[in-house]
Amino acid sequence: MAIEILGMVGTKEVSETRGSYFDGPAVDAAYLTRFAQAHDEAGFDRVLIGYGATAPDGFAVAGHVLAHTRRLGVLIAHRPGFVAPTLAARKLATLDQLSGGGRVAIHHISGGNDADQRRDGDFADHDTRYARTAEFMDVLRRTLTSDAPFDHEGPFYRFEGAYSSVKPATAAGIPLFFGGQSEAAVEVGARHADVYMLFGEPLEQTAERIALLRAQAAKHGRTLRFSLSTRPIVAATEEAAWARAETIAAETRRRAEAARVSAALVAGPAGSSGPAGSAGSAAAGRALFATSGSVASARLQEVAARQQVYDERLWFGVTALTGPGGNSSGHVGTPQQVADALLRYHEIGVDTFLIRGFDPYDDVVDWGRELIPALRAGASRAREVVHS
């Protein structure tokens, strides 16, 4: 199967090394347009639109991206539990129809941060959230595909005569992405996902996870596709790429330390309030270096604690600084070296790569020149060998 290349867009320019989640407006429409169009021009297939309990609405952001690009698809992150699956299905199918078909997908995240879940009023525990996600995905798929009204009664949802008059625009439908590495997550993804998303772990561990997930899916008569998330750091030479990685780590370390100092000032002695004006920077630090209780994030931290570099160029320098909060590992080298490293994952079963940068916009433009063409060319050569 041809590889799929995903990026990630945001409504303002921010990363571990630049920008602020709290300074300025939450939505910079001009930046979002420019960022989405850069992905389109660079040859990405889709862009992930993240989810947070205080963030702009992902469906609205997706509509903007689709309206301002020619062929780029969207992968909308969604937390089951706040919108009925029947309504989510109609929202997705409507977007798919309005955008020309085949451009809409959904990524299910059950939630690894209890505090963020509670901001939206969700106090369910870990395993309950995953059980709810399983039922949500089941009803969502049925709503998108059913030719007749249906009834459903489960632990979390009950419907009578559920039906959607709007269906996906193409026979391929709406791909269902999913992520999570706990035992509960593995069972849900094996039963319901089309694409299982993995963080950027070393090749050996990734192969082990793929084997486990394939075996679990086979028990239900299903097959899975796999996506790998990584943060490429590329430069014209390998030496320059590693130097750039160290610069990124230094700036991340500086910002992390500033966030800790701000948080300490706000707390003050014995929890008293700190100096006026410091609350904003402390909140920004907590958002930028947010923690997660997810098993997937914990696995990354364990790998980073053992060593910083695996498989020659998979780097965990930022992972060790930011704590468990998301995909932070990245491949370092020239465009061809990074492409070759990613193609080794392709050999063990990964056909989708989510790449996002520490310099969000500039990296996308740069990757379109060499990295993405090299990655696609390598995958094409591999297919030719298989079919020869």
DASUL-V101807 format. One record per helix or strand of 3 or more residues. SS is the DSSP state (2 for helix, 1 for strand). FROM is the first residue (numbers start at 0). TO is the last residue. Records with the same first field share a line. If there is no record, write none. Layout:
BEGIN
SS = FROM-TO + FROM-TO
END
This chain:
BEGIN
1 = 3-8 + 45-48 + 72-77 + 103-107 + 149-152 + 157-161 + 174-178 + 194-198 + 224-229 + 329-332 + 349-354
2 = 28-41 + 57-66 + 84-97 + 113-118 + 125-144 + 182-191 + 202-217 + 237-266 + 268-270 + 278-287 + 294-305 + 318-321 + 334-346 + 359-368 + 370-386
END
